[in-house]
Amino acid sequence: MCSSDLNRLDKAEAAYKAWAQLDWDKPEGRARLADYYASVGRFDDAANLYQEIAKSWPDYTRAHYRLGEISLQRGDTQGASAQVEELLKRNPKDVDALFLRARMKSASGKYNDAIADLKTVLDSDPRSKLGLYFMADALYRDGQYEQARARAGDRKSVV
């Protein structure tokens, strides 16, 4: 990375820190900075901040989602699974937690389990572009090519 790119990142981080400080006493303020860190690949910083948020505001479920996503991005399926379990313990029908679990199941080759979770996600939100994408991918990887093609071409859900 050249020095001008580093300078831009430093300026962006300073701006995000200032924005986060406006609501530092709320989880949303801190989450802004954590999301910035995740977006620039500083996953340790993002995870540490989200862990702090989850500890200080245990009912702020978004912290658990983001920790799960970051864990999954890093290949830490155990960490992602722990976050999903925590969320589903609170609400067994949590669509975001089911979506995250489906992504984990698909990544580990458990396509039928992933498809079941994605069906629940899409029943709740038939317009979910990510849901349709991951459903088509899981169906394809499971050898259900016609169903995958139908899901991939399901325009009525994304219009």
C-alpha positions as CSV (number, residue, x, y, z in Angstrom):
1,M,0.0,0.0,0.0
2,C,1.4,3.4,-0.9
3,S,1.6,6.3,1.6
4,S,-1.3,8.2,0.1
5,D,-3.6,5.1,0.6
6,L,-2.4,4.8,4.2
7,N,-3.0,8.5,4.7
8,R,-6.6,8.1,3.4
9,L,-7.2,5.1,5.7
10,D,-5.8,7.2,8.7
11,K,-8.2,10.0,7.8
12,A,-11.1,7.6,7.4
13,E,-10.4,6.0,10.7
14,A,-10.2,9.4,12.4
15,A,-13.6,10.3,10.9
16,Y,-15.2,7.0,12.0
17,K,-13.8,7.5,15.5
18,A,-15.2,11.0,15.7
19,W,-18.6,9.7,14.4
20,A,-18.6,6.8,16.8
21,Q,-17.7,9.2,19.7
22,L,-21.0,11.0,19.1
23,D,-22.8,8.0,20.4
24,W,-20.0,6.2,22.3
25,D,-22.4,5.6,25.3
26,K,-24.6,3.5,22.9
27,P,-23.8,0.2,21.2
28,E,-24.6,1.7,17.8
29,G,-21.9,4.3,18.1
30,R,-19.2,1.7,18.9
31,A,-20.6,-0.6,16.1
32,R,-19.9,2.1,13.5
33,L,-16.2,2.0,14.3
34,A,-16.2,-1.8,14.5
35,D,-17.9,-2.0,11.1
36,Y,-15.3,0.3,9.7
37,Y,-12.5,-1.9,11.0
38,A,-14.2,-5.0,9.5
39,S,-14.6,-3.3,6.1
40,V,-10.8,-2.5,5.9
41,G,-9.8,-6.0,7.0
42,R,-8.9,-5.2,10.6
43,F,-10.8,-8.2,11.9
44,D,-9.1,-8.4,15.3
45,D,-9.9,-4.7,16.0
46,A,-13.5,-5.2,14.9
47,A,-13.9,-8.4,16.9
48,N,-12.4,-6.9,20.0
49,L,-14.8,-3.9,19.8
50,Y,-17.8,-6.1,19.1
51,Q,-16.8,-8.3,22.1
52,E,-16.7,-5.2,24.2
53,I,-20.2,-4.2,22.9
54,A,-21.6,-7.7,23.6
55,K,-20.3,-7.6,27.1
56,S,-21.5,-4.1,27.9
57,W,-24.9,-4.5,26.1
58,P,-25.8,-8.2,26.2
59,D,-29.2,-7.7,24.5
60,Y,-27.6,-5.9,21.5
61,T,-28.0,-8.9,19.2
62,R,-26.2,-7.2,16.3
63,A,-22.9,-7.5,18.1
64,H,-23.4,-11.3,18.2
65,Y,-24.3,-11.4,14.4
66,R,-21.2,-9.4,13.5
67,L,-19.0,-11.5,15.8
68,G,-20.4,-14.6,14.1
69,E,-19.8,-13.1,10.6
70,I,-16.3,-12.0,11.4
71,S,-15.5,-15.5,12.9
72,L,-16.9,-17.1,9.7
73,Q,-14.8,-14.8,7.5
74,R,-11.7,-15.8,9.5
75,G,-12.5,-19.5,9.2
76,D,-13.3,-19.8,12.9
77,T,-16.4,-21.9,12.7
78,Q,-16.4,-22.7,16.4
79,G,-16.5,-19.0,17.2
80,A,-19.3,-18.4,14.6
81,S,-21.2,-21.4,16.0
82,A,-21.0,-20.0,19.5
83,Q,-22.6,-16.7,18.4
84,V,-25.3,-18.5,16.4
85,E,-26.1,-20.7,19.4
86,E,-26.4,-17.7,21.7
87,L,-28.7,-15.9,19.3
88,L,-30.9,-19.0,18.6
89,K,-31.1,-19.6,22.4
90,R,-32.7,-16.2,22.7
91,N,-34.9,-16.6,19.7
92,P,-35.1,-19.9,17.9
93,K,-36.7,-18.2,14.8
94,D,-34.1,-15.4,14.5
95,V,-33.8,-15.1,10.7
96,D,-30.3,-13.5,10.8
97,A,-29.0,-16.3,13.0
98,L,-30.5,-18.9,10.8
99,F,-28.9,-17.3,7.8
100,L,-25.5,-17.3,9.5
101,R,-26.0,-20.9,10.5
102,A,-26.9,-21.8,6.9
103,R,-23.7,-20.2,5.7
104,M,-21.7,-22.2,8.2
105,K,-23.5,-25.4,7.3
106,S,-23.0,-24.9,3.6
107,A,-19.3,-24.1,4.1
108,S,-18.9,-27.4,6.0
109,G,-20.7,-29.4,3.3
110,K,-23.9,-29.9,5.2
111,Y,-26.1,-28.7,2.3
112,N,-29.4,-30.2,3.4
113,D,-29.1,-28.5,6.8
114,A,-28.2,-25.2,5.1
115,I,-31.1,-25.6,2.6
116,A,-33.5,-26.1,5.5
117,D,-32.3,-23.0,7.3
118,L,-32.4,-21.0,4.1
119,K,-35.9,-22.1,3.4
120,T,-37.0,-20.6,6.7
121,V,-35.0,-17.4,5.9
122,L,-36.7,-17.1,2.5
123,D,-40.1,-17.9,3.9
124,S,-39.6,-14.9,6.1
125,D,-38.1,-12.6,3.5
126,P,-38.6,-13.9,-0.1
127,R,-36.9,-10.9,-1.5
128,S,-33.6,-11.6,0.2
129,K,-31.0,-11.4,-2.5
130,L,-28.4,-13.0,-0.3
131,G,-30.8,-15.7,0.8
132,L,-31.6,-16.5,-2.8
133,Y,-27.9,-16.5,-3.7
134,F,-26.9,-18.9,-0.9
135,M,-30.0,-21.1,-1.5
136,A,-29.0,-21.5,-5.2
137,D,-25.4,-22.2,-4.2
138,A,-26.4,-24.8,-1.6
139,L,-28.8,-26.5,-4.0
140,Y,-26.2,-26.6,-6.7
141,R,-23.5,-28.0,-4.4
142,D,-26.0,-30.6,-3.3
143,G,-26.5,-31.7,-6.9
144,Q,-30.0,-30.2,-7.2
145,Y,-29.2,-28.4,-10.4
146,E,-32.7,-27.7,-11.7
147,Q,-33.8,-26.3,-8.3
148,A,-30.7,-24.2,-8.1
149,R,-31.3,-22.8,-11.6
150,A,-34.9,-22.1,-10.6
151,R,-33.8,-20.2,-7.5
152,A,-31.1,-18.3,-9.3
153,G,-33.6,-17.2,-11.9
154,D,-36.3,-16.3,-9.3
155,R,-36.8,-12.7,-10.4
156,K,-40.2,-12.3,-8.7
157,S,-38.3,-12.4,-5.3
158,V,-35.8,-9.7,-6.1
159,V,-37.9,-7.2,-8.1
